[in-house]
């Protein structure tokens, strides 16, 4: 039984950092209705799906919510928010963001994402989609605005791929394919907008969830890390030298045509440290002859490996040590010795008697001086049942932790970014569960999925997903995540306060939605180049085990945004409107609900009701109204049971009210 974990009311949520802005911020705690309780996460679990082969055995959460389609940002161009594609398959990673966008330094960009046009399960047409920006436009628009206009680049079912550019050849995508559980290497022999893909299954390399980076003295070395096939569930593999899912290194020096080094078990990747490694809980980067990768999750140490001779020899560093050895369902942890894992009240709030670890979302970057930087989402884990091979994590935990090679490894890492107390009341109004008390999204913390880039001056830029404060941002119970950016101009010593880069409606954003899986192009020029996934539900449909919250068969939008790097840290001028005071009663409703408001002066008022797919189900007003009190009836008897959003706008005023219909 896990009842002891539910004593935890909240995790300490600290707005910390190294800069003056961060030091001036105050500690915050979650409101009790949305406080931090523990959730069980299996260490090994085959998901309830007809197709197990492509399903991660260490998903962030096996029961999360679906993401659905957004309205296209019509008319947007390079430098603003533009939709570049769609996908029915909405899980872009299990933990860490792979390389999904390349800045080629000449005004062109390449982007990729895991894609399916097939609704529902098991997504037999899943593969990697590709889009190219030629310096003026994304070349396949408007065809890519619907899933019917997109095809995967491989001839077989794949997923979870990374993209890179091989010097003087073209783009390369390395994914895993599920027919033989082999690496699928797909190369574009064109360097421009023309696509000429050659796809090869490396059947002698049966791996899952690869990560790839391109480097080498001639720009043609392809470095790949991936997991051996685990024995658990339906995967049918065997432990590799005592590790049930070992992270191994592989190398090609001819642009991915052949692999000269495979199955390399680097020093420190052994069974005395790791019992298993979670799918996608690792990241890799390369620059010239320097290549480095990092791994870590709830039950392992956070470790770094670095090579300065193009992957021939390796040195390892333990960045954050997991203090309980190889994970074997140990009892973790009971500080006060009372036999329970409790929460302890300190001056900083409630701190769980657990272990601070990585949530598995990792970013790594080798800067212009070949120094390695690592970021990860912060998590607290604990365990009070040594028989169920599972672990408890605390979804109210937040914070982006950071390390670089100038810092000594230690028992803790500094938190350089955290949640934003938007209304300044020192309380974070953030939800971690759905309205039906269903599972929290992703199985990660409230800040997660970091991705990083660097400019020619060595300035560092990080984008991550973070929970957005406010009742209007949690219509399904769990809070939407927005995209936040931070930067450092001194090599990581200090960091700016987070900037919400997804709140500007005038740039094509719909702030009342879920922004997830941001991937940053490593090369930052005048812009920080980002691709991300957008929808109207927190979490991912792929790992949900039923349709209780919403259906599977809706497309998710893939967007590109170019953020002026100089606006990060000083705030993007937002066109967000002042709040329109309105009352919606009764709520919940099963017959009629009344929307009431007052106008000081005659004004045009637009009122529309949207479902959570973003579709308008009714327009109550789109006309000029006189000054005074106004009431509009919402006929909820004609609406299906569920959650709706009532949008009201007039001039520079707006508001979005949640309407719950129950029959």
Secondary structure, DSSP 8 states (H G I E B T S, - for coil): --GGGGG-----B----SSHHHHT---BEE-GGG---EEEEESS---SSS--TTS-TT-S-SS----------TT--TTS-EEEEEES-----SSS----EEE-SSS-EEEEEEE--S-SSS-TT-EEEEEEE-SSSBTTTTGGGSGGG---SSSS-EEEEEEEEETTTEEEEEEEETTTTEEEEEEES-SSS---EEEEEETT--EEEEEEEEESTTS-EEEEEEEE--SSTT-----BTTBSS-EEEEEESSTTS--SEEEE--TT-STTT-S---TT-EEEEEETTEEEEEE--TTS-EEEEEESSSSSS-EEEEEE--TT-S-SS--B--TTSSSS--EEEETTEEEESSEEEEEEEEEEEE-TTS-EEEEEEEEEEEB--TTSSEEEEETT---EEEEETTS--BS--EEEE----TT-SSEE----S-TTS---STTS-SEEEEEEEEETT--EEEEEEEE--SGGG-TTSS--EEEEEEEESSTTSS----EETT--GGGT--SSSEEEEEEE-SEESSEEEEEEEEESSSS-GGG-SSSSS--S-S-EEEEEEEEEGGGTTT-------EE--EEEESSSBSSEEEEEEEESS-EEEEEEEEETTS-EEEEEEEEEE-SEEEEEEEEGGGS-SEEEEEEEEETTEEEEEEEEE--
